[in-house]
Amino acid sequence: MTFELQHTDENSRARAGVITTDHGTIETPIFMPVGTAATVKTVHQRELKQDINPDVILGNTYHLYLKPGTGIMEEAGGLHKFMNWDRNILTDSGGYQVYSLSANRKIKEEGVKFKSHIDGSYHVFTPENVMEIQRQIGADIIMAFDECTPYPCDFQYAKRSMHMTHRWLDRCIKRFADLPPLYGYEQTLFPIVQGSTFPELRKQSAEYIAEAGAEGNAIGGLSVGEPAEEMYAMSELVCDILPSDKPRYLMGVGTPINILENIALGVDMFDCVMPTRNARNGMLFTAHGTINIKNKKWENDFSPIDEMNLTFVDTDYSKAYLRHLFSSNEFLGKQIATIHNLGFYMWLVREARKHILADDFRVWKDKMVVQMNKRL
């Protein structure tokens, strides 16, 4: 993997760059649609390519390991072939899922023992076997195994967890180097900065991760309930330390406003389930604010879903029609809403890139934040 930093906005730390892997280029800043279990929920791969057109999507090691399983992945020739996706894929290591299973897992120095949410069977993730699993899945960018601390979090717990994540990283790097790629293309390992919302710990972790010399770096343990101001403070601190010639990935973030504010701080890559999950519940993102399409006010509104008629939106569908689909519990409603939200997120980061290159990102960002903060 290579990264070319093309331009930094003169009035912020926002960056435009290009990541290149064996599956093509990724223009940054970028949002990665979440395809947890080898599918972006409710969206066909054909629509994903034609209507949303992302350079990269995300899969999840925990879910793919449990179902369909690594044997199926390898027999299929890797995740790309299994799901018929010829562009880039990034896989999360499963650390966040282990965090979310707090009642059904036990963390030790060796790794994490957890109970499957599917059938209750017990499994163990270690830094070593998570590297093996991600080699079998075959994503272009894979994540180191880490512990995601909760918020709020005790300082001593966060400190112990951070140092264990660093030790796990050393084990990940060693095992990753010992394992050849399986499918004829290279994979890249990203370490993850932890440290909760404690500046001292975030600084230590960012320095440790920077010293590892990986081709890209991630920031984890945010967007777990902390106030947005704390998220931004941690992102700014970490981006000041992580090398500028490597891409920076803020995991699990977030709202459109979160994304723009973090782009301004120097983050390049984002993922979040919010656009797809909210879409399935009738919440739409637009450049002028959010819409709850289930509200009665849209019952006889025959205007396009997004009045701006941006290139990503299918203006053949009106608000009234989409509300009718949701009130009738038709699957098509969730599909249209998901395509709309993902399309909007892709438009947002690509428009951000244009304004970074034009050196007017901050003015545009400040205007967009005000607009998008409204409920329509």
TIKOLGU-631587 format. One line per 10 residues: number of its first residue (from 1); for each residue x, y, z of N, C-alpha, C. Coordinates in steps of 0.02 Angstrom, whole numbers, padded with zeros to 5 digits. Layout:
TIKOLGU-631587
NUM> X Y Z X Y Z X Y Z | ...
This chain:
TIKOLGU-631587
1> 00042 -00059 00000 00000 00000 00000 00044 00062 00000 | 00023 00112 -00038 00058 00176 -00037 00008 00232 -00022 | 00033 00288 00002 -00008 00346 00016 00027 00408 -00010 | -00008 00446 -00051 00018 00510 -00076 -00023 00566 -00046 | 00009 00608 -00006 -00024 00667 00021 -00020 00722 -00032 | -00078 00740 -00059 -00079 00786 -00116 -00084 00859 -00096 | -00122 00873 -00043 -00132 00943 -00025 -00159 00948 00046 | -00139 00999 00082 -00168 01016 00148 -00200 01085 00143 | -00261 01090 00165 -00299 01153 00164 -00260 01206 00202 | -00256 01266 00174 -00214 01318 00204 -00245 01348 00268
11> -00311 01336 00280 -00345 01365 00338 -00366 01313 00390 | -00344 01250 00380 -00359 01197 00428 -00307 01142 00418 | -00316 01086 00452 -00270 01030 00443 -00299 00977 00396 | -00354 00994 00363 -00387 00947 00317 -00340 00930 00259 | -00340 00866 00241 -00293 00840 00191 -00330 00805 00134 | -00301 00808 00076 -00323 00769 00019 -00266 00724 -00002 | -00280 00660 -00011 -00227 00613 -00030 -00254 00556 -00071 | -00210 00509 -00087 -00229 00449 -00125 -00194 00389 -00096 | -00233 00339 -00075 -00207 00274 -00054 -00211 00227 -00114 | -00158 00190 -00126 -00158 00142 -00181 -00142 00072 -00154
21> -00186 00024 -00170 -00175 -00046 -00152 -00180 -00087 -00216 | -00173 -00152 -00209 -00179 -00196 -00267 -00250 -00199 -00295 | -00299 -00173 -00257 -00368 -00171 -00282 -00389 -00101 -00304 | -00341 -00056 -00313 -00358 00010 -00340 -00343 00067 -00293 | -00364 00126 -00314 -00350 00187 -00276 -00409 00207 -00232 | -00392 00242 -00178 -00441 00269 -00131 -00425 00342 -00123 | -00469 00386 -00146 -00458 00458 -00137 -00482 00478 -00068 | -00439 00514 -00031 -00456 00535 00036 -00467 00610 00039 | -00510 00633 00086 -00543 00595 00138 -00596 00548 00110 | -00607 00492 00146 -00652 00440 00121 -00697 00415 00177
31> -00758 00399 00160 -00803 00362 00204 -00811 00291 00177 | -00806 00242 00223 -00811 00172 00203 -00877 00143 00226 | -00923 00126 00180 -00985 00093 00200 -00969 00027 00237 | -01009 00013 00288 -00997 -00046 00330 -01034 -00106 00301 | -00996 -00156 00282 -01024 -00219 00258 -01006 -00274 00307 | -01032 -00271 00367 -01012 -00312 00424 -01004 -00386 00405 | -01055 -00415 00377 -01057 -00488 00364 -01055 -00501 00289 | -01008 -00469 00254 -01000 -00477 00181 -01059 -00448 00143 | -01093 -00399 00172 -01147 -00364 00137 -01159 -00297 00170 | -01167 -00245 00130 -01191 -00181 00155 -01267 -00189 00158
41> -01295 -00187 00217 -01365 -00207 00227 -01413 -00171 00180 | -01456 -00211 00148 -01511 -00192 00102 -01487 -00167 00034 | -01421 -00168 00021 -01395 -00141 -00042 -01361 -00196 -00082 | -01383 -00205 -00144 -01351 -00252 -00190 -01282 -00224 -00211 | -01234 -00269 -00223 -01167 -00246 -00244 -01170 -00204 -00307 | -01217 -00220 -00352 -01224 -00181 -00413 -01243 -00109 -00397 | -01290 -00100 -00351 -01311 -00033 -00331 -01255 00002 -00292 | -01219 -00037 -00253 -01163 -00008 -00215 -01112 00023 -00262 | -01098 -00011 -00317 -01050 00015 -00365 -01079 00073 -00406 | -01140 00065 -00431 -01167 00114 -00478 -01194 00176 -00443
51> -01230 00168 -00388 -01264 00224 -00357 -01224 00258 -00302 | -01183 00219 -00266 -01146 00246 -00209 -01072 00253 -00227 | -01044 00204 -00261 -00978 00207 -00291 -00921 00219 -00241 | -00917 00181 -00187 -00860 00190 -00141 -00797 00156 -00167 | -00740 00184 -00148 -00676 00153 -00166 -00660 00094 -00121 | -00691 00092 -00061 -00674 00041 -00011 -00735 00031 00034 | -00745 -00031 00055 -00797 -00046 00104 -00765 -00084 00162 | -00802 -00091 00216 -00776 -00123 00277 -00812 -00188 00291 | -00773 -00239 00312 -00802 -00301 00337 -00779 -00311 00409 | -00808 -00359 00444 -00790 -00368 00515 -00766 -00439 00529
61> -00708 -00443 00559 -00676 -00507 00573 -00719 -00551 00619 | -00745 -00522 00672 -00785 -00560 00720 -00844 -00594 00685 | -00883 -00556 00647 -00943 -00583 00615 -00925 -00633 00560 | -00875 -00618 00520 -00856 -00664 00465 -00825 -00728 00492 | -00789 -00723 00547 -00760 -00782 00579 -00815 -00829 00603 | -00868 -00802 00633 -00923 -00844 00657 -00967 -00870 00600 | -00978 -00830 00550 -01021 -00849 00494 -01003 -00806 00434 | -00981 -00836 00379 -00984 -00907 00361 -00926 -00949 00388 | -00874 -00916 00415 -00817 -00953 00440 -00757 -00947 00394 | -00697 -00954 00423 -00637 -00943 00383 -00626 -00997 00331
71> -00650 -01057 00344 -00644 -01110 00294 -00680 -01093 00229 | -00740 -01068 00236 -00779 -01047 00177 -00744 -00989 00142 | -00718 -00941 00182 -00682 -00884 00153 -00624 -00907 00109 | -00584 -00952 00136 -00525 -00975 00099 -00545 -01017 00039 | -00596 -01059 00047 -00618 -01100 -00010 -00645 -01056 -00066 | -00676 -01000 -00048 -00703 -00954 -00099 -00649 -00914 -00134 | -00588 -00912 -00105 -00535 -00872 -00133 -00530 -00803 -00101 | -00558 -00797 -00041 -00555 -00734 -00005 -00621 -00696 -00010 | -00627 -00645 00032 -00690 -00608 00037 -00709 -00572 -00028 | -00659 -00547 -00064 -00675 -00512 -00127 -00714 -00557 -00174
81> -00690 -00617 -00184 -00724 -00664 -00230 -00789 -00690 -00200 | -00789 -00701 -00134 -00849 -00727 -00102 -00908 -00680 -00111 | -00896 -00615 -00105 -00952 -00567 -00110 -00953 -00530 -00177 | -00909 -00551 -00224 -00907 -00520 -00291 -00896 -00445 -00286 | -00841 -00427 -00253 -00822 -00357 -00244 -00749 -00350 -00264 | -00735 -00312 -00318 -00667 -00309 -00344 -00631 -00244 -00324 | -00659 -00207 -00277 -00626 -00147 -00251 -00598 -00161 -00182 | -00574 -00110 -00149 -00541 -00119 -00085 -00588 -00140 -00029 | -00560 -00179 00018 -00595 -00198 00079 -00549 -00187 00138 | -00576 -00161 00193 -00541 -00155 00257 -00578 -00198 00307
91> -00542 -00235 00349 -00575 -00273 00402 -00555 -00247 00471 | -00605 -00236 00513 -00596 -00223 00584 -00575 -00289 00617 | -00533 -00286 00668 -00504 -00346 00696 -00552 -00384 00743 | -00607 -00353 00761 -00653 -00384 00809 -00647 -00355 00879 | -00599 -00310 00890 -00590 -00280 00955 -00651 -00243 00980 | -00685 -00208 00934 -00744 -00170 00955 -00801 -00218 00973 | -00808 -00272 00935 -00861 -00320 00950 -00849 -00353 01018 | -00786 -00368 01032 -00769 -00395 01098 -00789 -00345 01153 | -00775 -00281 01140 -00796 -00228 01187 -00872 -00229 01198 | -00909 -00236 01144 -00982 -00233 01148 -01011 -00295 01181
101> -00972 -00349 01186 -00995 -00411 01218 -00973 -00415 01291 | -00972 -00358 01326 -00941 -00354 01392 -00968 -00405 01441 | -01032 -00426 01434 -01061 -00474 01480 -01042 -00546 01462 | -01013 -00555 01402 -00999 -00623 01378 -00927 -00633 01355 | -00880 -00599 01389 -00811 -00609 01370 -00765 -00598 01430 | -00705 -00627 01424 -00655 -00620 01477 -00589 -00603 01444 | -00558 -00547 01465 -00497 -00523 01435 -00437 -00542 01479 | -00388 -00573 01448 -00324 -00590 01481 -00267 -00568 01436 | -00207 -00573 01462 -00148 -00554 01423 -00143 -00596 01358 | -00161 -00659 01362 -00156 -00702 01303 -00205 -00681 01248
111> -00264 -00659 01268 -00315 -00640 01219 -00382 -00634 01253 | -00435 -00644 01214 -00503 -00636 01239 -00543 -00699 01226 | -00574 -00725 01279 -00622 -00779 01272 -00691 -00749 01271 | -00731 -00767 01221 -00798 -00737 01215 -00849 -00789 01194 | -00912 -00773 01206 -00967 -00817 01187 -01001 -00789 01125 | -01011 -00833 01076 -01043 -00813 01014 -01114 -00788 01026 | -01132 -00732 00994 -01201 -00707 00999 -01248 -00749 00957 | -01221 -00794 00916 -01263 -00834 00871 -01288 -00898 00906 | -01241 -00937 00936 -01260 -01001 00964 -01234 -01013 01035 | -01201 -00962 01064 -01177 -00969 01132 -01112 -01008 01139
121> -01082 -01030 01083 -01019 -01067 01087 -00962 -01020 01107 | -00910 -01048 01137 -00854 -01009 01161 -00796 -01009 01111 | -00763 -00952 01105 -00707 -00944 01059 -00654 -00901 01091 | -00594 -00903 01063 -00539 -00861 01089 -00508 -00822 01031 | -00501 -00757 01040 -00463 -00715 00994 -00397 -00697 01028 | -00342 -00708 00993 -00276 -00685 01015 -00248 -00640 00959 | -00197 -00601 00974 -00166 -00562 00920 -00143 -00606 00862 | -00119 -00666 00878 -00094 -00710 00826 -00150 -00738 00783 | -00203 -00765 00813 -00254 -00797 00770 -00297 -00745 00735 | -00301 -00683 00762 -00337 -00631 00726 -00299 -00612 00662
131> -00232 -00614 00663 -00194 -00604 00602 -00206 -00661 00553 | -00208 -00722 00578 -00221 -00780 00535 -00291 -00775 00503 | -00340 -00756 00543 -00409 -00750 00518 -00412 -00697 00464 | -00380 -00640 00476 -00384 -00586 00427 -00344 -00602 00363 | -00292 -00642 00369 -00259 -00667 00309 -00308 -00710 00269 | -00346 -00753 00303 -00393 -00796 00269 -00451 -00756 00238 | -00474 -00705 00273 -00526 -00662 00244 -00499 -00625 00183 | -00439 -00599 00187 -00406 -00571 00128 -00419 -00498 00114 | -00437 -00458 00165 -00448 -00387 00154 -00382 -00353 00136 | -00387 -00296 00101 -00328 -00259 00081 -00295 -00225 00141
141> -00336 -00198 00186 -00311 -00165 00247 -00341 -00202 00306 | -00299 -00224 00352 -00323 -00260 00411 -00301 -00223 00474 | -00337 -00235 00528 -00325 -00199 00590 -00292 -00243 00642 | -00248 -00212 00682 -00218 -00247 00738 -00272 -00262 00791 | -00261 -00314 00830 -00308 -00332 00883 -00295 -00287 00943 | -00349 -00256 00968 -00343 -00208 01023 -00401 -00217 01071 | -00396 -00184 01128 -00454 -00179 01172 -00482 -00108 01168 | -00546 -00104 01155 -00581 -00040 01153 -00609 -00027 01223 | -00585 00024 01257 -00609 00038 01325 -00676 00075 01323 | -00718 00064 01373 -00783 00098 01375 -00775 00171 01397
151> -00829 00209 01390 -00831 00277 01416 -00892 00283 01462 | -00884 00312 01523 -00820 00335 01551 -00777 00277 01574 | -00713 00292 01582 -00666 00239 01598 -00617 00264 01651 | -00602 00223 01700 -00554 00239 01751 -00484 00245 01721 | -00445 00294 01744 -00378 00307 01715 -00334 00245 01719 | -00332 00212 01777 -00288 00154 01784 -00308 00097 01738 | -00374 00087 01730 -00397 00035 01684 -00376 00053 01613 | -00387 00116 01594 -00369 00138 01526 -00294 00131 01514 | -00254 00144 01565 -00181 00138 01558 -00160 00065 01549 | -00188 00021 01591 -00171 -00051 01584 -00193 -00077 01516
161> -00253 -00057 01495 -00280 -00080 01431 -00237 -00055 01373 | -00216 00008 01377 -00174 00036 01323 -00108 -00002 01317 | -00075 -00015 01373 -00011 -00051 01369 -00021 -00122 01344 | -00077 -00154 01362 -00090 -00220 01336 -00103 -00217 01261 | -00139 -00167 01238 -00149 -00158 01166 -00083 -00150 01130 | -00035 -00114 01161 00031 -00106 01130 00068 -00173 01127 | 00063 -00212 01181 00096 -00279 01180 00063 -00323 01128 | -00003 -00319 01124 -00039 -00357 01073 -00017 -00336 01003 | -00005 -00271 00993 00017 -00247 00928 00084 -00279 00909 | 00130 -00282 00956 00195 -00313 00941 00186 -00386 00919
171> 00140 -00421 00951 00126 -00490 00932 00092 -00494 00864 | 00047 -00446 00850 00014 -00443 00784 00066 -00433 00729 | 00111 -00386 00739 00161 -00370 00688 00204 -00432 00674 | 00225 -00465 00726 00267 -00525 00717 00231 -00580 00680 | 00169 -00594 00700 00131 -00648 00667 00113 -00630 00596 | 00095 -00567 00585 00078 -00545 00517 00138 -00553 00470 | 00197 -00537 00495 00258 -00543 00453 00274 -00616 00437 | 00254 -00661 00482 00268 -00733 00472 00219 -00766 00424 | 00163 -00734 00410 00111 -00764 00369 00110 -00733 00299 | 00119 -00772 00247 00114 -00745 00179 00041 -00732 00160
181> 00029 -00682 00117 -00039 -00671 00092 -00061 -00732 00051 | -00126 -00746 00051 -00152 -00808 00023 -00176 -00801 -00050 | -00192 -00741 -00072 -00230 -00736 -00135 -00196 -00697 -00190 | -00129 -00688 -00184 -00092 -00657 -00239 -00090 -00582 -00237 | -00113 -00551 -00183 -00106 -00478 -00176 -00086 -00463 -00105 | -00057 -00404 -00095 -00030 -00385 -00030 -00085 -00360 00017 | -00072 -00368 00082 -00115 -00340 00134 -00073 -00292 00176 | -00108 -00244 00208 -00074 -00194 00249 -00105 -00194 00318 | -00062 -00192 00370 -00084 -00192 00440 -00082 -00122 00469 | -00139 -00100 00498 -00143 -00036 00532 -00144 -00049 00608
191> -00099 -00018 00647 -00105 -00018 00720 -00160 00030 00742 | -00180 00026 00805 -00235 00067 00831 -00213 00104 00894 | -00222 00170 00894 -00209 00212 00953 -00266 00204 01002 | -00250 00193 01065 -00301 00191 01118 -00283 00242 01172 | -00315 00237 01231 -00301 00284 01284 -00361 00321 01310 | -00422 00300 01290 -00484 00331 01311 -00481 00406 01299 | -00506 00447 01346 -00507 00520 01336 -00455 00554 01380 | -00402 00518 01397 -00348 00546 01439 -00291 00569 01394 | -00279 00635 01390 -00227 00660 01345 -00159 00628 01355 | -00139 00617 01418 -00074 00587 01431 -00069 00518 01399
201> -00122 00478 01405 -00122 00410 01376 -00125 00413 01300 | -00167 00456 01274 -00171 00462 01201 -00103 00481 01171 | -00068 00527 01205 -00002 00547 01181 00046 00488 01181 | 00047 00450 01237 00091 00391 01240 00074 00341 01186 | 00010 00328 01177 -00011 00278 01128 00005 00300 01057 | -00008 00363 01041 00006 00388 00974 00081 00384 00959 | 00122 00399 01009 00195 00394 00999 00216 00322 00988 | 00186 00275 01025 00203 00204 01018 00183 00180 00948 | 00123 00199 00928 00098 00176 00863 00138 00207 00806 | 00156 00271 00813 00197 00304 00761 00265 00269 00755
211> 00293 00249 00811 00358 00216 00812 00356 00148 00777 | 00297 00117 00775 00292 00051 00742 00305 00055 00668 | 00297 00114 00637 00315 00123 00567 00269 00089 00517 | 00206 00080 00535 00158 00049 00489 00142 00095 00431 | 00111 00067 00379 00095 00106 00319 00033 00150 00327 | -00004 00139 00382 -00061 00180 00399 -00077 00169 00472 | -00115 00214 00502 -00129 00210 00574 -00202 00225 00588 | -00228 00195 00641 -00298 00204 00659 -00303 00233 00729 | -00360 00267 00741 -00376 00295 00806 -00439 00260 00830 | -00434 00222 00884 -00491 00184 00909 -00514 00211 00976
221> -00567 00181 01003 -00590 00197 01069 -00627 00263 01075 | -00647 00292 01019 -00687 00353 01019 -00755 00337 00988 | -00801 00385 00993 -00870 00373 00972 -00902 00316 01011 | -00886 00313 01076 -00914 00262 01120 -00954 00293 01176 | -00979 00354 01164 -01021 00388 01213 -00993 00452 01242 | -00930 00467 01225 -00900 00528 01251 -00928 00590 01215 | -00928 00648 01248 -00950 00709 01214 -00909 00722 01151 | -00940 00753 01101 -00905 00766 01038 -00842 00808 01049 | -00844 00854 01096 -00786 00897 01109 -00726 00856 01131 | -00738 00804 01171 -00683 00761 01193 -00656 00720 01135
231> -00700 00696 01092 -00678 00660 01032 -00632 00705 00990 | -00654 00767 00978 -00614 00812 00937 -00547 00827 00969 | -00547 00835 01035 -00484 00850 01070 -00435 00792 01063 | -00459 00730 01070 -00416 00672 01063 -00391 00664 00991 | -00435 00675 00943 -00415 00671 00872 -00361 00721 00856 | -00370 00783 00880 -00320 00835 00866 -00253 00817 00896 | -00253 00794 00958 -00191 00775 00992 -00156 00720 00954 | -00193 00668 00935 -00163 00610 00903 -00138 00627 00833 | -00177 00666 00795 -00156 00684 00727 -00093 00727 00727 | -00081 00764 00782 -00019 00802 00788 00042 00757 00794
241> 00031 00695 00817 00087 00649 00830 00096 00598 00774 | 00041 00570 00749 00046 00520 00696 00079 00550 00633 | 00120 00512 00598 00156 00540 00541 00110 00567 00486 | 00129 00624 00458 00086 00657 00409 00088 00622 00341 | 00138 00579 00330 00142 00545 00265 00109 00477 00266 | 00068 00463 00317 00030 00401 00322 -00044 00418 00332 | -00090 00378 00303 -00161 00391 00314 -00181 00379 00386 | -00231 00418 00409 -00257 00414 00477 -00330 00395 00474 | -00347 00343 00509 -00415 00314 00507 -00447 00320 00575 | -00502 00357 00580 -00539 00364 00643 -00597 00314 00642
251> -00593 00264 00685 -00638 00207 00681 -00706 00222 00711 | -00759 00203 00674 -00827 00205 00700 -00858 00274 00702 | -00831 00322 00666 -00857 00391 00667 -00881 00408 00597 | -00939 00437 00593 -00989 00453 00642 -01044 00489 00607 | -01070 00543 00637 -01120 00586 00605 -01086 00626 00550 | -01124 00653 00502 -01093 00696 00452 -01054 00754 00482 | -01080 00783 00537 -01044 00838 00570 -00979 00813 00601 | -00981 00756 00635 -00920 00726 00663 -00867 00717 00609 | -00888 00693 00552 -00841 00679 00497 -00808 00744 00473 | -00847 00796 00461 -00817 00858 00438 -00770 00889 00489
261> -00790 00887 00553 -00747 00917 00605 -00682 00878 00611 | -00684 00812 00604 -00623 00773 00609 -00580 00778 00546 | -00611 00787 00488 -00572 00801 00428 -00531 00865 00439 | -00562 00915 00470 -00528 00978 00483 -00468 00970 00529 | -00467 00915 00568 -00413 00902 00616 -00358 00858 00586 | -00368 00833 00525 -00317 00793 00492 -00331 00720 00484 | -00394 00699 00494 -00412 00628 00485 -00430 00616 00412 | -00412 00557 00387 -00421 00540 00316 -00476 00489 00302 | -00489 00443 00349 -00532 00386 00336 -00583 00378 00392 | -00644 00358 00373 -00699 00351 00421 -00742 00290 00403
271> -00775 00262 00454 -00827 00213 00442 -00878 00220 00497 | -00940 00201 00484 -00992 00203 00535 -01054 00168 00509 | -01091 00135 00554 -01154 00102 00534 -01212 00153 00532 | -01199 00214 00554 -01254 00262 00560 -01294 00274 00496 | -01263 00285 00438 -01304 00297 00379 -01349 00239 00360 | -01326 00177 00369 -01367 00120 00351 -01418 00105 00406 | -01396 00106 00469 -01442 00091 00524 -01498 00143 00528 | -01479 00206 00525 -01530 00259 00528 -01578 00255 00469 | -01551 00238 00410 -01594 00232 00351 -01648 00180 00362 | -01630 00124 00391 -01679 00070 00402 -01733 00090 00452
281> -01719 00143 00491 -01768 00169 00539 -01802 00232 00514 | -01790 00251 00451 -01825 00307 00421 -01792 00375 00432 | -01730 00377 00456 -01695 00440 00467 -01648 00454 00409 | -01659 00508 00373 -01620 00525 00314 -01576 00585 00327 | -01515 00583 00301 -01469 00639 00305 -01472 00678 00239 | -01474 00744 00244 -01471 00787 00185 -01425 00846 00200 | -01409 00884 00148 -01366 00942 00157 -01400 00998 00196 | -01465 00995 00204 -01502 01046 00241 -01525 01023 00310 | -01509 00960 00329 -01530 00935 00394 -01557 00865 00388 | -01580 00837 00444 -01605 00769 00445 -01681 00767 00438
291> -01705 00713 00408 -01776 00703 00395 -01798 00637 00428 | -01850 00638 00468 -01883 00577 00489 -01940 00564 00440 | -01928 00520 00393 -01975 00511 00338 -02040 00479 00361 | -02041 00452 00422 -02103 00423 00449 -02153 00476 00473 | -02130 00537 00481 -02175 00590 00506 -02232 00604 00457 | -02290 00620 00484 -02349 00632 00442 -02341 00692 00396 | -02297 00739 00414 -02288 00799 00374 -02265 00784 00303 | -02238 00725 00291 -02214 00708 00224 -02266 00669 00184 | -02324 00658 00212 -02375 00614 00182 -02394 00636 00111 | -02400 00702 00100 -02419 00726 00034 -02367 00774 00006
301> -02303 00763 00025 -02248 00803 -00001 -02216 00766 -00059 | -02230 00789 -00119 -02208 00754 -00180 -02143 00781 -00208 | -02107 00820 -00167 -02042 00845 -00187 -01989 00790 -00180 | -01932 00798 -00214 -01878 00747 -00208 -01855 00739 -00136 | -01826 00681 -00121 -01802 00668 -00054 -01753 00722 -00032 | -01707 00741 -00075 -01660 00796 -00061 -01672 00851 -00111 | -01693 00909 -00087 -01712 00964 -00130 -01653 00990 -00172 | -01590 00976 -00149 -01533 01002 -00185 -01520 00966 -00250 | -01553 00908 -00259 -01543 00868 -00320 -01469 00852 -00331 | -01435 00832 -00278 -01365 00814 -00284 -01359 00751 -00327
311> -01301 00741 -00355 -01292 00689 -00405 -01304 00619 -00378 | -01298 00610 -00311 -01305 00542 -00284 -01377 00521 -00276 | -01425 00567 -00276 -01493 00550 -00257 -01536 00533 -00317 | -01578 00482 -00310 -01624 00463 -00364 -01687 00504 -00356 | -01694 00556 -00395 -01750 00603 -00387 -01816 00575 -00414 | -01816 00513 -00438 -01879 00483 -00459 -01925 00470 -00400 | -01897 00470 -00339 -01937 00453 -00280 -01950 00516 -00239 | -02012 00524 -00220 -02031 00582 -00179 -02032 00563 -00105 | -02035 00615 -00063 -02040 00603 00009 -02105 00566 00025 | -02158 00584 -00009 -02223 00552 00003 -02220 00477 -00013
321> -02188 00460 -00069 -02183 00390 -00088 -02141 00351 -00037 | -02084 00380 -00017 -02041 00346 00030 -02077 00338 00097 | -02114 00388 00119 -02152 00382 00181 -02204 00326 00175 | -02236 00322 00118 -02285 00269 00106 -02253 00200 00112 | -02192 00191 00085 -02158 00127 00089 -02143 00108 00161 | -02121 00157 00201 -02107 00143 00271 -02171 00128 00309 | -02224 00165 00298 -02287 00153 00334 -02318 00087 00314 | -02301 00062 00254 -02326 -00003 00230 -02278 -00060 00246 | -02221 -00042 00279 -02170 -00091 00297 -02143 -00129 00236 | -02134 -00092 00182 -02106 -00122 00121 -02030 -00118 00123
331> -01997 -00173 00106 -01924 -00175 00107 -01893 -00122 00061 | -01927 -00105 00007 -01899 -00056 -00040 -01886 00011 -00006 | -01926 00029 00044 -01915 00091 00080 -01847 00093 00113 | -01829 00038 00146 -01764 00035 00179 -01707 00037 00128 | -01719 00005 00071 -01668 00004 00019 -01656 00074 -00009 | -01709 00109 -00026 -01702 00177 -00053 -01670 00223 -00002 | -01691 00218 00061 -01664 00261 00113 -01590 00247 00124 | -01570 00183 00121 -01500 00166 00132 -01457 00192 00075 | -01479 00183 00013 -01442 00209 -00044 -01436 00285 -00038 | -01490 00318 -00018 -01488 00391 -00010 -01436 00411 00042
341> -01438 00381 00102 -01392 00401 00156 -01320 00387 00139 | -01306 00329 00111 -01237 00313 00092 -01215 00360 00036 | -01260 00374 -00010 -01243 00421 -00064 -01227 00490 -00037 | -01265 00510 00014 -01252 00576 00044 -01184 00577 00078 | -01167 00525 00116 -01102 00522 00149 -01045 00524 00097 | -01053 00487 00042 -01001 00488 -00009 -00996 00557 -00041 | -01054 00588 -00054 -01053 00657 -00081 -01016 00703 -00033 | -01029 00696 00031 -01001 00742 00081 -00925 00739 00082 | -00896 00678 00083 -00823 00674 00087 -00791 00693 00020 | -00825 00680 -00035 -00797 00700 -00099 -00801 00775 -00109
351> -00855 00805 -00085 -00860 00878 -00087 -00808 00909 -00041 | -00797 00878 00017 -00744 00902 00062 -00677 00901 00027 | -00663 00848 -00009 -00599 00843 -00045 -00591 00901 -00095 | -00645 00916 -00132 -00643 00971 -00180 -00625 01037 -00145 | -00655 01049 -00087 -00643 01112 -00052 -00575 01113 -00019 | -00548 01056 00000 -00479 01053 00025 -00431 01074 -00031 | -00441 01045 -00089 -00397 01061 -00146 -00403 01133 -00167 | -00463 01164 -00154 -00474 01234 -00172 -00455 01282 -00116 | -00433 01256 -00059 -00412 01295 -00001 -00468 01337 00030 | -00531 01313 00022 -00586 01348 00055 -00627 01300 00098
361> -00594 01247 00122 -00629 01195 00159 -00662 01222 00222 | -00625 01263 00261 -00652 01285 00326 -00716 01325 00318 | -00719 01370 00271 -00779 01410 00261 -00837 01366 00241 | -00825 01319 00195 -00878 01273 00173 -00899 01228 00230 | -00851 01202 00268 -00866 01157 00324 -00909 01192 00376 | -00892 01253 00394 -00930 01289 00445 -01002 01301 00422 | -01011 01315 00358 -01079 01325 00331 -01118 01259 00332 | -01086 01204 00312 -01119 01140 00310 -01139 01116 00380 | -01097 01128 00430 -01111 01107 00498 -01175 01140 00523 | -01184 01203 00509 -01244 01240 00529 -01306 01210 00494
371> -01299 01199 00429 -01356 01172 00390 -01376 01102 00413 | -01326 01059 00421 -01341 00988 00436 -01364 00978 00508 | -01357 01028 00550 -01377 01022 00620 -01452 01033 00631 | -01489 01043 00576 -01561 01056 00581 -01601 00992 00573 | -01660 00991 00604 -01708 00938 00593 -01764 00966 00549 | -01776 00935 00493 -01824 00961 00445 -01894 00934 00459
